[in-house]
Amino acid sequence: MEDTQLLQTIIEGIQEKKGHDITTVDLTNIESASTRYFVICQGNSSSQVEAIADSVREYTRKQTGVKPYGYEGYRNAQWIIIDYGTIFVHIFLPEARNFYRLEQLWNDAKLTAIADME
């Protein structure tokens, strides 16, 4: 499956549960990166962060048949990461996202903001 198709499906899964402030980080031109893309978003509560992560996993599996290699962070649901190999999905609470600032860590990458659904 192409990364662009998987990327779009993941974004749709996030939008299904009203995840917001979605940013894609294109790491394809960064030699030291361990993956090709990040998708970063946030939810307003730990229960919404969990719901977004569940939606991404279920929606992506139903639409493409692709399952993640792994996922972490459900225990406290402040930051859940889902590993699709070439794409890592990061779902944050706002405070955790502000603390870790992943977008700034990869400032050489191409960042693309995705408009929130209404």
C-alpha positions in Angstrom: 0.0 0.0 0.0 1.2 3.5 -0.8 2.1 5.8 2.1 -0.1 8.6 0.7 -3.2 6.3 0.7 -2.4 5.0 4.2 -1.7 8.6 5.4 -5.1 9.8 4.1 -6.9 6.9 5.7 -5.3 7.5 9.1 -6.3 11.2 8.9 -9.9 10.2 8.2 -9.8 7.9 11.2 -8.7 10.8 13.4 -11.4 13.0 12.0 -14.1 10.3 12.7 -13.6 11.1 16.4 -13.1 14.9 16.0 -9.3 14.8 16.6 -8.0 18.3 15.9 -4.8 20.3 15.1 -3.7 17.5 12.8 -0.2 17.9 11.3 1.6 15.6 9.0 5.4 15.6 9.2 7.2 14.4 6.0 10.5 12.9 7.1 11.4 11.3 3.7 14.3 13.6 3.1 15.8 13.2 6.6 18.4 10.5 6.6 18.4 9.9 10.4 14.6 9.5 10.6 13.4 6.0 11.5 10.1 6.4 9.6 8.8 8.3 6.6 5.9 10.2 8.2 4.5 11.3 11.5 0.8 12.2 11.9 0.3 14.3 15.0 -3.0 15.3 16.5 -4.7 15.9 19.8 -7.9 15.3 21.7 -9.4 17.3 24.5 -9.5 14.5 27.2 -7.8 11.2 27.8 -11.0 9.4 26.8 -11.0 11.2 23.5 -7.3 10.4 22.9 -8.2 6.7 23.4 -11.3 7.0 21.1 -9.2 8.6 18.4 -6.5 5.9 18.7 -9.2 3.2 18.5 -10.8 4.9 15.5 -7.5 5.1 13.7 -6.8 1.4 14.2 -10.3 0.2 13.4 -10.9 2.6 10.4 -7.5 1.9 8.9 -8.0 -1.9 9.2 -11.5 -1.7 7.7 -10.6 0.6 4.8 -7.2 -0.9 3.9 -6.7 -4.2 5.7 -3.6 -2.7 7.3 -3.0 -3.4 11.0 -0.4 -1.5 13.1 2.8 -3.2 14.1 2.2 -1.9 17.6 0.9 0.8 19.8 1.7 2.3 23.2 0.3 4.8 25.7 -3.3 3.6 26.5 -2.5 3.2 30.2 -2.5 7.0 30.9 -3.7 8.2 27.4 -1.8 11.4 27.5 0.2 10.3 24.4 -0.7 7.3 22.3 1.6 6.3 19.5 0.5 3.8 16.7 3.3 2.3 14.6 2.4 1.5 11.0 6.1 1.1 10.0 6.5 3.9 7.5 4.0 6.1 9.5 3.9 6.8 13.2 0.6 8.3 14.6 1.0 10.5 17.7 -2.2 11.3 19.5 -1.7 13.8 22.4 -3.5 15.6 25.1 -2.7 19.3 24.5 -0.4 19.6 27.6 1.7 16.6 26.5 1.9 17.9 22.9 3.1 21.3 24.1 5.7 19.6 26.3 7.2 17.3 23.7 6.9 19.6 20.7 7.5 16.9 18.1 7.0 19.3 15.3 9.9 21.5 16.5 12.2 18.5 16.9 11.9 17.8 13.2 12.2 21.4 11.9 13.9 20.2 8.7 10.9 18.2 7.8 8.0 19.4 5.7 5.0 20.1 8.0 1.5 20.2 6.6 -1.5 21.3 8.7 -4.8 19.6 8.1 -7.9 21.7 8.6 -10.2 20.7 11.5 -13.5 19.2 10.6 -16.5 21.1 11.7 
